Amino acid sequence: MTSNHEQLEQVSPGFDELQASHREYEKRLEELKQKAWLTPNEELEEKRLKKLKLQIKDQMANLRRAAS
């Protein structure tokens, strides 16, 4: 019997890459959150990372549904 993770890898070999990107974006967002204030470029980066992180979360959810 295969695990859910193995099923996800069979459906989409890039699932681990999505997870890694999600963790990377989360780490950078935490770094930005620790700052007392953000530069305008950092504010743009924060918004961009939040959007990318949400897109990846949606992609992973879709893959999980497809593997079920």
N, C-alpha and C positions, 0 to 999 in steps of 0.2 A: 504494500500500500504506500502510495507516495504522499508526502506532506504537502500542505497548502503552498509552501514556498516553492517546492519542486514543481508543482503544477503551474505556478505563476511563471517560473523560469521556462517551462515548456511552451506556454502561451506567448510569452514575451521575454526573450533572453536579456532585454535591457532593463528588467525590473530592478535588479541590484544597482544599476547605474542611476535609476530614478531615485532610489532610496538614498544613495550616496550624495546626489545633488541636493536632495531635500535636507539632509543633515548639514551639508556645507552651507546652504542658505540660512538655515536656522542658527548655525554657529556665528555667521557674520552678522545676522540681525541682533543676536545677543551682544556682540561686541559693540554694535552701534547703540544699543539700549543702555550700555554702561556709561556712555559719554554724557557729560553734563549738558552739552548742546551739540547740534549737528551743523556742519557747513551746508550751504545750499546743495552742493554736489552729493554730500552724504544723505541729505533728505531725499534726493532723487534716487540714489542707490537703494535706500530703505524701501521706498515705494515700489521700485522695480523688483527687488528681492521678494517682497511680500506677494506681488502678483505672480512671479515665477514659482514661488513655493506653493501657492494655491493651485496653479496649473498642474504642477507635478503631483500634488495630492489628489487632484481630480483624475489624472491619468492612472495613478496607482489604484484608486478606487474602481475605475473602469476595468482594469486588468484583473482585480480581485473578483469582480462580478463575472467576468468572462471565464475565469478559472473555476468558478463554483459549479 
